[in-house]
Amino acid sequence: MIIGNLLTLSMAGLPAALRAILERDDCTLEALQQREDGYFQPEGVPWFCQIGPAQTQPATQRHTEYHHQYADIQVVLHGNEIINASQQSLAQPGDEERKADLFIAAVRALPVSMLLSTGDFVVFLPGEPHQALCAASQPQTVRKAVFKIPRLLLEG
Protein backbone atom coordinates (compact mmCIF):
# COMPACT_ATOMS: atom_id res chain seq x y z
CA MET A 1 0.00 0.00 0.00
CA ILE A 2 1.05 3.55 -0.65
CA ILE A 3 -0.45 6.63 0.96
CA GLY A 4 -0.24 10.24 -0.13
CA ASN A 5 -2.09 13.42 -0.95
CA LEU A 6 -2.99 14.69 -4.42
CA LEU A 7 -1.51 18.09 -3.57
CA THR A 8 1.91 16.57 -2.78
CA LEU A 9 2.24 13.68 -5.25
CA SER A 10 6.03 13.80 -5.33
CA MET A 11 6.16 12.77 -1.67
CA ALA A 12 4.17 9.54 -2.19
CA GLY A 13 6.84 7.56 -4.06
CA LEU A 14 4.33 6.26 -6.59
CA PRO A 15 5.32 3.91 -9.41
CA ALA A 16 5.54 5.82 -12.69
CA ALA A 17 2.32 4.34 -14.13
CA LEU A 18 0.26 5.43 -11.11
CA ARG A 19 1.88 8.84 -10.85
CA ALA A 20 1.18 9.48 -14.54
CA ILE A 21 -2.54 8.85 -13.91
CA LEU A 22 -2.79 11.15 -10.90
CA GLU A 23 -0.77 13.90 -12.63
CA ARG A 24 -3.27 14.14 -15.48
CA ASP A 25 -5.17 17.44 -15.68
CA ASP A 26 -8.47 15.56 -15.37
CA CYS A 27 -7.32 13.74 -12.21
CA THR A 28 -6.24 16.65 -10.03
CA LEU A 29 -8.10 17.11 -6.76
CA GLU A 30 -9.96 20.13 -8.14
CA ALA A 31 -10.89 18.35 -11.38
CA LEU A 32 -12.15 15.26 -9.55
CA GLN A 33 -14.14 17.36 -7.07
CA GLN A 34 -15.84 19.20 -9.95
CA ARG A 35 -16.63 16.02 -11.90
CA GLU A 36 -20.18 14.69 -11.65
CA ASP A 37 -20.78 11.42 -9.84
CA GLY A 38 -20.48 8.30 -11.94
CA TYR A 39 -18.13 6.34 -14.15
CA PHE A 40 -15.11 8.08 -15.67
CA GLN A 41 -12.75 6.54 -18.24
CA PRO A 42 -10.73 8.76 -20.53
CA GLU A 43 -10.52 7.56 -24.11
CA GLY A 44 -7.71 5.13 -24.85
CA VAL A 45 -6.73 4.20 -21.28
CA PRO A 46 -7.15 0.77 -19.65
CA TRP A 47 -8.09 2.13 -16.20
CA PHE A 48 -11.33 3.66 -14.99
CA CYS A 49 -12.65 5.60 -12.03
CA GLN A 50 -15.93 5.63 -10.13
CA ILE A 51 -16.83 8.88 -8.34
CA GLY A 52 -19.61 9.33 -5.83
CA PRO A 53 -20.84 9.52 -2.27
CA ALA A 54 -20.58 6.68 0.23
CA GLN A 55 -21.58 6.25 3.85
CA THR A 56 -18.99 5.43 6.51
CA GLN A 57 -19.90 2.91 9.22
CA PRO A 58 -18.32 1.47 12.35
CA ALA A 59 -15.47 -0.87 11.36
CA THR A 60 -17.36 -3.83 12.84
CA GLN A 61 -19.98 -3.37 10.11
CA ARG A 62 -17.53 -3.10 7.20
CA HIS A 63 -16.16 -5.99 5.14
CA THR A 64 -12.51 -6.64 4.30
CA GLU A 65 -11.82 -6.97 0.60
CA TYR A 66 -9.03 -7.64 -1.84
CA HIS A 67 -8.62 -7.91 -5.60
CA HIS A 68 -6.51 -10.08 -7.92
CA GLN A 69 -6.69 -8.22 -11.23
CA TYR A 70 -6.88 -4.57 -10.22
CA ALA A 71 -5.12 -2.11 -7.96
CA ASP A 72 -7.26 0.49 -6.22
CA ILE A 73 -6.45 4.14 -5.78
CA GLN A 74 -8.98 5.42 -3.26
CA VAL A 75 -9.14 9.22 -3.07
CA VAL A 76 -11.21 11.18 -0.55
CA LEU A 77 -12.76 14.18 -2.33
CA HIS A 78 -14.76 15.45 0.65
CA GLY A 79 -15.02 14.32 4.26
CA ASN A 80 -12.92 11.75 6.07
CA GLU A 81 -12.81 8.04 6.64
CA ILE A 82 -10.63 5.43 8.25
CA ILE A 83 -9.27 2.66 6.07
CA ASN A 84 -7.86 -0.40 7.80
CA ALA A 85 -5.39 -2.63 6.00
CA SER A 86 -2.79 -5.34 6.28
CA GLN A 87 0.59 -5.91 4.69
CA GLN A 88 -0.12 -9.66 4.71
CA SER A 89 -2.46 -11.53 2.40
CA LEU A 90 -5.66 -12.69 4.08
CA ALA A 91 -6.89 -14.71 1.10
CA GLN A 92 -8.34 -18.09 2.01
CA PRO A 93 -9.90 -20.81 -0.11
CA GLY A 94 -13.62 -20.25 -0.07
CA ASP A 95 -13.52 -16.45 0.28
CA GLU A 96 -16.63 -14.99 -1.31
CA GLU A 97 -16.23 -13.39 -4.74
CA ARG A 98 -19.05 -10.87 -4.36
CA LYS A 99 -18.65 -9.57 -7.91
CA ALA A 100 -15.92 -9.73 -10.54
CA ASP A 101 -12.54 -9.28 -8.80
CA LEU A 102 -14.06 -8.29 -5.45
CA PHE A 103 -13.18 -10.90 -2.86
CA ILE A 104 -14.45 -10.67 0.71
CA ALA A 105 -11.98 -12.00 3.27
CA ALA A 106 -13.28 -14.04 6.18
CA VAL A 107 -10.27 -13.05 8.28
CA ARG A 108 -10.19 -9.47 9.65
CA ALA A 109 -6.63 -9.09 11.00
CA LEU A 110 -5.98 -5.52 9.86
CA PRO A 111 -3.20 -3.94 11.96
CA VAL A 112 -2.78 -0.74 9.90
CA SER A 113 -5.28 2.10 10.31
CA MET A 114 -5.23 5.30 8.25
CA LEU A 115 -7.34 8.42 8.62
CA LEU A 116 -7.91 9.94 5.18
CA SER A 117 -9.24 13.45 4.68
CA THR A 118 -9.94 15.58 1.63
CA GLY A 119 -7.19 15.08 -0.97
CA ASP A 120 -5.65 12.03 0.71
CA PHE A 121 -5.34 8.77 -1.21
CA VAL A 122 -4.23 5.22 -0.62
CA VAL A 123 -3.13 2.68 -3.22
CA PHE A 124 -3.88 -1.00 -2.67
CA LEU A 125 -2.03 -3.32 -5.00
CA PRO A 126 -3.60 -6.63 -6.08
CA GLY A 127 -3.86 -8.95 -3.10
CA GLU A 128 -3.60 -6.25 -0.42
CA PRO A 129 -6.57 -6.50 1.98
CA HIS A 130 -8.38 -3.35 2.98
CA GLN A 131 -11.48 -2.25 4.85
CA ALA A 132 -12.66 1.10 3.52
CA LEU A 133 -15.39 3.47 4.66
CA CYS A 134 -14.89 3.03 8.39
CA ALA A 135 -16.24 5.95 10.40
CA ALA A 136 -13.61 8.21 11.98
CA SER A 137 -15.85 9.23 14.86
CA GLN A 138 -19.46 9.32 13.70
CA PRO A 139 -20.80 7.81 10.47
CA GLN A 140 -20.88 10.39 7.69
CA THR A 141 -21.24 10.68 3.96
CA VAL A 142 -17.93 11.03 2.14
CA ARG A 143 -17.34 11.64 -1.53
CA LYS A 144 -14.67 9.49 -3.11
CA ALA A 145 -12.98 8.65 -6.37
CA VAL A 146 -11.94 5.01 -6.69
CA PHE A 147 -9.58 4.28 -9.56
CA LYS A 148 -9.30 0.70 -10.82
CA ILE A 149 -5.91 0.06 -12.40
CA PRO A 150 -5.38 -3.22 -14.31
CA ARG A 151 -2.56 -5.37 -12.92
CA LEU A 152 -0.93 -5.49 -16.37
CA LEU A 153 -0.42 -1.70 -16.33
CA LEU A 154 1.64 -2.07 -13.15
CA GLU A 155 3.75 -4.89 -14.55
CA GLY A 156 4.68 -3.15 -17.80
PyMOL CGO cylinders between C-alpha atoms (Angstrom):
from pymol import cmd
from pymol.cgo import CYLINDER

trace = [
    CYLINDER, 0.00, 0.00, 0.00, 1.05, 3.55, -0.65, 0.3, 1, 1, 1, 1, 1, 1,
    CYLINDER, 1.05, 3.55, -0.65, -0.45, 6.63, 0.96, 0.3, 1, 1, 1, 1, 1, 1,
    CYLINDER, -0.45, 6.63, 0.96, -0.24, 10.24, -0.13, 0.3, 1, 1, 1, 1, 1, 1,
    CYLINDER, -0.24, 10.24, -0.13, -2.09, 13.42, -0.95, 0.3, 1, 1, 1, 1, 1, 1,
    CYLINDER, -2.09, 13.42, -0.95, -2.99, 14.69, -4.42, 0.3, 1, 1, 1, 1, 1, 1,
    CYLINDER, -2.99, 14.69, -4.42, -1.51, 18.09, -3.57, 0.3, 1, 1, 1, 1, 1, 1,
    CYLINDER, -1.51, 18.09, -3.57, 1.91, 16.57, -2.78, 0.3, 1, 1, 1, 1, 1, 1,
    CYLINDER, 1.91, 16.57, -2.78, 2.24, 13.68, -5.25, 0.3, 1, 1, 1, 1, 1, 1,
    CYLINDER, 2.24, 13.68, -5.25, 6.03, 13.80, -5.33, 0.3, 1, 1, 1, 1, 1, 1,
    CYLINDER, 6.03, 13.80, -5.33, 6.16, 12.77, -1.67, 0.3, 1, 1, 1, 1, 1, 1,
    CYLINDER, 6.16, 12.77, -1.67, 4.17, 9.54, -2.19, 0.3, 1, 1, 1, 1, 1, 1,
    CYLINDER, 4.17, 9.54, -2.19, 6.84, 7.56, -4.06, 0.3, 1, 1, 1, 1, 1, 1,
    CYLINDER, 6.84, 7.56, -4.06, 4.33, 6.26, -6.59, 0.3, 1, 1, 1, 1, 1, 1,
    CYLINDER, 4.33, 6.26, -6.59, 5.32, 3.91, -9.41, 0.3, 1, 1, 1, 1, 1, 1,
    CYLINDER, 5.32, 3.91, -9.41, 5.54, 5.82, -12.69, 0.3, 1, 1, 1, 1, 1, 1,
    CYLINDER, 5.54, 5.82, -12.69, 2.32, 4.34, -14.13, 0.3, 1, 1, 1, 1, 1, 1,
    CYLINDER, 2.32, 4.34, -14.13, 0.26, 5.43, -11.11, 0.3, 1, 1, 1, 1, 1, 1,
    CYLINDER, 0.26, 5.43, -11.11, 1.88, 8.84, -10.85, 0.3, 1, 1, 1, 1, 1, 1,
    CYLINDER, 1.88, 8.84, -10.85, 1.18, 9.48, -14.54, 0.3, 1, 1, 1, 1, 1, 1,
    CYLINDER, 1.18, 9.48, -14.54, -2.54, 8.85, -13.91, 0.3, 1, 1, 1, 1, 1, 1,
    CYLINDER, -2.54, 8.85, -13.91, -2.79, 11.15, -10.90, 0.3, 1, 1, 1, 1, 1, 1,
    CYLINDER, -2.79, 11.15, -10.90, -0.77, 13.90, -12.63, 0.3, 1, 1, 1, 1, 1, 1,
    CYLINDER, -0.77, 13.90, -12.63, -3.27, 14.14, -15.48, 0.3, 1, 1, 1, 1, 1, 1,
    CYLINDER, -3.27, 14.14, -15.48, -5.17, 17.44, -15.68, 0.3, 1, 1, 1, 1, 1, 1,
    CYLINDER, -5.17, 17.44, -15.68, -8.47, 15.56, -15.37, 0.3, 1, 1, 1, 1, 1, 1,
    CYLINDER, -8.47, 15.56, -15.37, -7.32, 13.74, -12.21, 0.3, 1, 1, 1, 1, 1, 1,
    CYLINDER, -7.32, 13.74, -12.21, -6.24, 16.65, -10.03, 0.3, 1, 1, 1, 1, 1, 1,
    CYLINDER, -6.24, 16.65, -10.03, -8.10, 17.11, -6.76, 0.3, 1, 1, 1, 1, 1, 1,
    CYLINDER, -8.10, 17.11, -6.76, -9.96, 20.13, -8.14, 0.3, 1, 1, 1, 1, 1, 1,
    CYLINDER, -9.96, 20.13, -8.14, -10.89, 18.35, -11.38, 0.3, 1, 1, 1, 1, 1, 1,
    CYLINDER, -10.89, 18.35, -11.38, -12.15, 15.26, -9.55, 0.3, 1, 1, 1, 1, 1, 1,
    CYLINDER, -12.15, 15.26, -9.55, -14.14, 17.36, -7.07, 0.3, 1, 1, 1, 1, 1, 1,
    CYLINDER, -14.14, 17.36, -7.07, -15.84, 19.20, -9.95, 0.3, 1, 1, 1, 1, 1, 1,
    CYLINDER, -15.84, 19.20, -9.95, -16.63, 16.02, -11.90, 0.3, 1, 1, 1, 1, 1, 1,
    CYLINDER, -16.63, 16.02, -11.90, -20.18, 14.69, -11.65, 0.3, 1, 1, 1, 1, 1, 1,
    CYLINDER, -20.18, 14.69, -11.65, -20.78, 11.42, -9.84, 0.3, 1, 1, 1, 1, 1, 1,
    CYLINDER, -20.78, 11.42, -9.84, -20.48, 8.30, -11.94, 0.3, 1, 1, 1, 1, 1, 1,
    CYLINDER, -20.48, 8.30, -11.94, -18.13, 6.34, -14.15, 0.3, 1, 1, 1, 1, 1, 1,
    CYLINDER, -18.13, 6.34, -14.15, -15.11, 8.08, -15.67, 0.3, 1, 1, 1, 1, 1, 1,
    CYLINDER, -15.11, 8.08, -15.67, -12.75, 6.54, -18.24, 0.3, 1, 1, 1, 1, 1, 1,
    CYLINDER, -12.75, 6.54, -18.24, -10.73, 8.76, -20.53, 0.3, 1, 1, 1, 1, 1, 1,
    CYLINDER, -10.73, 8.76, -20.53, -10.52, 7.56, -24.11, 0.3, 1, 1, 1, 1, 1, 1,
    CYLINDER, -10.52, 7.56, -24.11, -7.71, 5.13, -24.85, 0.3, 1, 1, 1, 1, 1, 1,
    CYLINDER, -7.71, 5.13, -24.85, -6.73, 4.20, -21.28, 0.3, 1, 1, 1, 1, 1, 1,
    CYLINDER, -6.73, 4.20, -21.28, -7.15, 0.77, -19.65, 0.3, 1, 1, 1, 1, 1, 1,
    CYLINDER, -7.15, 0.77, -19.65, -8.09, 2.13, -16.20, 0.3, 1, 1, 1, 1, 1, 1,
    CYLINDER, -8.09, 2.13, -16.20, -11.33, 3.66, -14.99, 0.3, 1, 1, 1, 1, 1, 1,
    CYLINDER, -11.33, 3.66, -14.99, -12.65, 5.60, -12.03, 0.3, 1, 1, 1, 1, 1, 1,
    CYLINDER, -12.65, 5.60, -12.03, -15.93, 5.63, -10.13, 0.3, 1, 1, 1, 1, 1, 1,
    CYLINDER, -15.93, 5.63, -10.13, -16.83, 8.88, -8.34, 0.3, 1, 1, 1, 1, 1, 1,
    CYLINDER, -16.83, 8.88, -8.34, -19.61, 9.33, -5.83, 0.3, 1, 1, 1, 1, 1, 1,
    CYLINDER, -19.61, 9.33, -5.83, -20.84, 9.52, -2.27, 0.3, 1, 1, 1, 1, 1, 1,
    CYLINDER, -20.84, 9.52, -2.27, -20.58, 6.68, 0.23, 0.3, 1, 1, 1, 1, 1, 1,
    CYLINDER, -20.58, 6.68, 0.23, -21.58, 6.25, 3.85, 0.3, 1, 1, 1, 1, 1, 1,
    CYLINDER, -21.58, 6.25, 3.85, -18.99, 5.43, 6.51, 0.3, 1, 1, 1, 1, 1, 1,
    CYLINDER, -18.99, 5.43, 6.51, -19.90, 2.91, 9.22, 0.3, 1, 1, 1, 1, 1, 1,
    CYLINDER, -19.90, 2.91, 9.22, -18.32, 1.47, 12.35, 0.3, 1, 1, 1, 1, 1, 1,
    CYLINDER, -18.32, 1.47, 12.35, -15.47, -0.87, 11.36, 0.3, 1, 1, 1, 1, 1, 1,
    CYLINDER, -15.47, -0.87, 11.36, -17.36, -3.83, 12.84, 0.3, 1, 1, 1, 1, 1, 1,
    CYLINDER, -17.36, -3.83, 12.84, -19.98, -3.37, 10.11, 0.3, 1, 1, 1, 1, 1, 1,
    CYLINDER, -19.98, -3.37, 10.11, -17.53, -3.10, 7.20, 0.3, 1, 1, 1, 1, 1, 1,
    CYLINDER, -17.53, -3.10, 7.20, -16.16, -5.99, 5.14, 0.3, 1, 1, 1, 1, 1, 1,
    CYLINDER, -16.16, -5.99, 5.14, -12.51, -6.64, 4.30, 0.3, 1, 1, 1, 1, 1, 1,
    CYLINDER, -12.51, -6.64, 4.30, -11.82, -6.97, 0.60, 0.3, 1, 1, 1, 1, 1, 1,
    CYLINDER, -11.82, -6.97, 0.60, -9.03, -7.64, -1.84, 0.3, 1, 1, 1, 1, 1, 1,
    CYLINDER, -9.03, -7.64, -1.84, -8.62, -7.91, -5.60, 0.3, 1, 1, 1, 1, 1, 1,
    CYLINDER, -8.62, -7.91, -5.60, -6.51, -10.08, -7.92, 0.3, 1, 1, 1, 1, 1, 1,
    CYLINDER, -6.51, -10.08, -7.92, -6.69, -8.22, -11.23, 0.3, 1, 1, 1, 1, 1, 1,
    CYLINDER, -6.69, -8.22, -11.23, -6.88, -4.57, -10.22, 0.3, 1, 1, 1, 1, 1, 1,
    CYLINDER, -6.88, -4.57, -10.22, -5.12, -2.11, -7.96, 0.3, 1, 1, 1, 1, 1, 1,
    CYLINDER, -5.12, -2.11, -7.96, -7.26, 0.49, -6.22, 0.3, 1, 1, 1, 1, 1, 1,
    CYLINDER, -7.26, 0.49, -6.22, -6.45, 4.14, -5.78, 0.3, 1, 1, 1, 1, 1, 1,
    CYLINDER, -6.45, 4.14, -5.78, -8.98, 5.42, -3.26, 0.3, 1, 1, 1, 1, 1, 1,
    CYLINDER, -8.98, 5.42, -3.26, -9.14, 9.22, -3.07, 0.3, 1, 1, 1, 1, 1, 1,
    CYLINDER, -9.14, 9.22, -3.07, -11.21, 11.18, -0.55, 0.3, 1, 1, 1, 1, 1, 1,
    CYLINDER, -11.21, 11.18, -0.55, -12.76, 14.18, -2.33, 0.3, 1, 1, 1, 1, 1, 1,
    CYLINDER, -12.76, 14.18, -2.33, -14.76, 15.45, 0.65, 0.3, 1, 1, 1, 1, 1, 1,
    CYLINDER, -14.76, 15.45, 0.65, -15.02, 14.32, 4.26, 0.3, 1, 1, 1, 1, 1, 1,
    CYLINDER, -15.02, 14.32, 4.26, -12.92, 11.75, 6.07, 0.3, 1, 1, 1, 1, 1, 1,
    CYLINDER, -12.92, 11.75, 6.07, -12.81, 8.04, 6.64, 0.3, 1, 1, 1, 1, 1, 1,
    CYLINDER, -12.81, 8.04, 6.64, -10.63, 5.43, 8.25, 0.3, 1, 1, 1, 1, 1, 1,
    CYLINDER, -10.63, 5.43, 8.25, -9.27, 2.66, 6.07, 0.3, 1, 1, 1, 1, 1, 1,
    CYLINDER, -9.27, 2.66, 6.07, -7.86, -0.40, 7.80, 0.3, 1, 1, 1, 1, 1, 1,
    CYLINDER, -7.86, -0.40, 7.80, -5.39, -2.63, 6.00, 0.3, 1, 1, 1, 1, 1, 1,
    CYLINDER, -5.39, -2.63, 6.00, -2.79, -5.34, 6.28, 0.3, 1, 1, 1, 1, 1, 1,
    CYLINDER, -2.79, -5.34, 6.28, 0.59, -5.91, 4.69, 0.3, 1, 1, 1, 1, 1, 1,
    CYLINDER, 0.59, -5.91, 4.69, -0.12, -9.66, 4.71, 0.3, 1, 1, 1, 1, 1, 1,
    CYLINDER, -0.12, -9.66, 4.71, -2.46, -11.53, 2.40, 0.3, 1, 1, 1, 1, 1, 1,
    CYLINDER, -2.46, -11.53, 2.40, -5.66, -12.69, 4.08, 0.3, 1, 1, 1, 1, 1, 1,
    CYLINDER, -5.66, -12.69, 4.08, -6.89, -14.71, 1.10, 0.3, 1, 1, 1, 1, 1, 1,
    CYLINDER, -6.89, -14.71, 1.10, -8.34, -18.09, 2.01, 0.3, 1, 1, 1, 1, 1, 1,
    CYLINDER, -8.34, -18.09, 2.01, -9.90, -20.81, -0.11, 0.3, 1, 1, 1, 1, 1, 1,
    CYLINDER, -9.90, -20.81, -0.11, -13.62, -20.25, -0.07, 0.3, 1, 1, 1, 1, 1, 1,
    CYLINDER, -13.62, -20.25, -0.07, -13.52, -16.45, 0.28, 0.3, 1, 1, 1, 1, 1, 1,
    CYLINDER, -13.52, -16.45, 0.28, -16.63, -14.99, -1.31, 0.3, 1, 1, 1, 1, 1, 1,
    CYLINDER, -16.63, -14.99, -1.31, -16.23, -13.39, -4.74, 0.3, 1, 1, 1, 1, 1, 1,
    CYLINDER, -16.23, -13.39, -4.74, -19.05, -10.87, -4.36, 0.3, 1, 1, 1, 1, 1, 1,
    CYLINDER, -19.05, -10.87, -4.36, -18.65, -9.57, -7.91, 0.3, 1, 1, 1, 1, 1, 1,
    CYLINDER, -18.65, -9.57, -7.91, -15.92, -9.73, -10.54, 0.3, 1, 1, 1, 1, 1, 1,
    CYLINDER, -15.92, -9.73, -10.54, -12.54, -9.28, -8.80, 0.3, 1, 1, 1, 1, 1, 1,
    CYLINDER, -12.54, -9.28, -8.80, -14.06, -8.29, -5.45, 0.3, 1, 1, 1, 1, 1, 1,
    CYLINDER, -14.06, -8.29, -5.45, -13.18, -10.90, -2.86, 0.3, 1, 1, 1, 1, 1, 1,
    CYLINDER, -13.18, -10.90, -2.86, -14.45, -10.67, 0.71, 0.3, 1, 1, 1, 1, 1, 1,
    CYLINDER, -14.45, -10.67, 0.71, -11.98, -12.00, 3.27, 0.3, 1, 1, 1, 1, 1, 1,
    CYLINDER, -11.98, -12.00, 3.27, -13.28, -14.04, 6.18, 0.3, 1, 1, 1, 1, 1, 1,
    CYLINDER, -13.28, -14.04, 6.18, -10.27, -13.05, 8.28, 0.3, 1, 1, 1, 1, 1, 1,
    CYLINDER, -10.27, -13.05, 8.28, -10.19, -9.47, 9.65, 0.3, 1, 1, 1, 1, 1, 1,
    CYLINDER, -10.19, -9.47, 9.65, -6.63, -9.09, 11.00, 0.3, 1, 1, 1, 1, 1, 1,
    CYLINDER, -6.63, -9.09, 11.00, -5.98, -5.52, 9.86, 0.3, 1, 1, 1, 1, 1, 1,
    CYLINDER, -5.98, -5.52, 9.86, -3.20, -3.94, 11.96, 0.3, 1, 1, 1, 1, 1, 1,
    CYLINDER, -3.20, -3.94, 11.96, -2.78, -0.74, 9.90, 0.3, 1, 1, 1, 1, 1, 1,
    CYLINDER, -2.78, -0.74, 9.90, -5.28, 2.10, 10.31, 0.3, 1, 1, 1, 1, 1, 1,
    CYLINDER, -5.28, 2.10, 10.31, -5.23, 5.30, 8.25, 0.3, 1, 1, 1, 1, 1, 1,
    CYLINDER, -5.23, 5.30, 8.25, -7.34, 8.42, 8.62, 0.3, 1, 1, 1, 1, 1, 1,
    CYLINDER, -7.34, 8.42, 8.62, -7.91, 9.94, 5.18, 0.3, 1, 1, 1, 1, 1, 1,
    CYLINDER, -7.91, 9.94, 5.18, -9.24, 13.45, 4.68, 0.3, 1, 1, 1, 1, 1, 1,
    CYLINDER, -9.24, 13.45, 4.68, -9.94, 15.58, 1.63, 0.3, 1, 1, 1, 1, 1, 1,
    CYLINDER, -9.94, 15.58, 1.63, -7.19, 15.08, -0.97, 0.3, 1, 1, 1, 1, 1, 1,
    CYLINDER, -7.19, 15.08, -0.97, -5.65, 12.03, 0.71, 0.3, 1, 1, 1, 1, 1, 1,
    CYLINDER, -5.65, 12.03, 0.71, -5.34, 8.77, -1.21, 0.3, 1, 1, 1, 1, 1, 1,
    CYLINDER, -5.34, 8.77, -1.21, -4.23, 5.22, -0.62, 0.3, 1, 1, 1, 1, 1, 1,
    CYLINDER, -4.23, 5.22, -0.62, -3.13, 2.68, -3.22, 0.3, 1, 1, 1, 1, 1, 1,
    CYLINDER, -3.13, 2.68, -3.22, -3.88, -1.00, -2.67, 0.3, 1, 1, 1, 1, 1, 1,
    CYLINDER, -3.88, -1.00, -2.67, -2.03, -3.32, -5.00, 0.3, 1, 1, 1, 1, 1, 1,
    CYLINDER, -2.03, -3.32, -5.00, -3.60, -6.63, -6.08, 0.3, 1, 1, 1, 1, 1, 1,
    CYLINDER, -3.60, -6.63, -6.08, -3.86, -8.95, -3.10, 0.3, 1, 1, 1, 1, 1, 1,
    CYLINDER, -3.86, -8.95, -3.10, -3.60, -6.25, -0.42, 0.3, 1, 1, 1, 1, 1, 1,
    CYLINDER, -3.60, -6.25, -0.42, -6.57, -6.50, 1.98, 0.3, 1, 1, 1, 1, 1, 1,
    CYLINDER, -6.57, -6.50, 1.98, -8.38, -3.35, 2.98, 0.3, 1, 1, 1, 1, 1, 1,
    CYLINDER, -8.38, -3.35, 2.98, -11.48, -2.25, 4.85, 0.3, 1, 1, 1, 1, 1, 1,
    CYLINDER, -11.48, -2.25, 4.85, -12.66, 1.10, 3.52, 0.3, 1, 1, 1, 1, 1, 1,
    CYLINDER, -12.66, 1.10, 3.52, -15.39, 3.47, 4.66, 0.3, 1, 1, 1, 1, 1, 1,
    CYLINDER, -15.39, 3.47, 4.66, -14.89, 3.03, 8.39, 0.3, 1, 1, 1, 1, 1, 1,
    CYLINDER, -14.89, 3.03, 8.39, -16.24, 5.95, 10.40, 0.3, 1, 1, 1, 1, 1, 1,
    CYLINDER, -16.24, 5.95, 10.40, -13.61, 8.21, 11.98, 0.3, 1, 1, 1, 1, 1, 1,
    CYLINDER, -13.61, 8.21, 11.98, -15.85, 9.23, 14.86, 0.3, 1, 1, 1, 1, 1, 1,
    CYLINDER, -15.85, 9.23, 14.86, -19.46, 9.32, 13.70, 0.3, 1, 1, 1, 1, 1, 1,
    CYLINDER, -19.46, 9.32, 13.70, -20.80, 7.81, 10.47, 0.3, 1, 1, 1, 1, 1, 1,
    CYLINDER, -20.80, 7.81, 10.47, -20.88, 10.39, 7.69, 0.3, 1, 1, 1, 1, 1, 1,
    CYLINDER, -20.88, 10.39, 7.69, -21.24, 10.68, 3.96, 0.3, 1, 1, 1, 1, 1, 1,
    CYLINDER, -21.24, 10.68, 3.96, -17.93, 11.03, 2.14, 0.3, 1, 1, 1, 1, 1, 1,
    CYLINDER, -17.93, 11.03, 2.14, -17.34, 11.64, -1.53, 0.3, 1, 1, 1, 1, 1, 1,
    CYLINDER, -17.34, 11.64, -1.53, -14.67, 9.49, -3.11, 0.3, 1, 1, 1, 1, 1, 1,
    CYLINDER, -14.67, 9.49, -3.11, -12.98, 8.65, -6.37, 0.3, 1, 1, 1, 1, 1, 1,
    CYLINDER, -12.98, 8.65, -6.37, -11.94, 5.01, -6.69, 0.3, 1, 1, 1, 1, 1, 1,
    CYLINDER, -11.94, 5.01, -6.69, -9.58, 4.28, -9.56, 0.3, 1, 1, 1, 1, 1, 1,
    CYLINDER, -9.58, 4.28, -9.56, -9.30, 0.70, -10.82, 0.3, 1, 1, 1, 1, 1, 1,
    CYLINDER, -9.30, 0.70, -10.82, -5.91, 0.06, -12.40, 0.3, 1, 1, 1, 1, 1, 1,
    CYLINDER, -5.91, 0.06, -12.40, -5.38, -3.22, -14.31, 0.3, 1, 1, 1, 1, 1, 1,
    CYLINDER, -5.38, -3.22, -14.31, -2.56, -5.37, -12.92, 0.3, 1, 1, 1, 1, 1, 1,
    CYLINDER, -2.56, -5.37, -12.92, -0.93, -5.49, -16.37, 0.3, 1, 1, 1, 1, 1, 1,
    CYLINDER, -0.93, -5.49, -16.37, -0.42, -1.70, -16.33, 0.3, 1, 1, 1, 1, 1, 1,
    CYLINDER, -0.42, -1.70, -16.33, 1.64, -2.07, -13.15, 0.3, 1, 1, 1, 1, 1, 1,
    CYLINDER, 1.64, -2.07, -13.15, 3.75, -4.89, -14.55, 0.3, 1, 1, 1, 1, 1, 1,
    CYLINDER, 3.75, -4.89, -14.55, 4.68, -3.15, -17.80, 0.3, 1, 1, 1, 1, 1, 1,
]
cmd.load_cgo(trace, "trace")
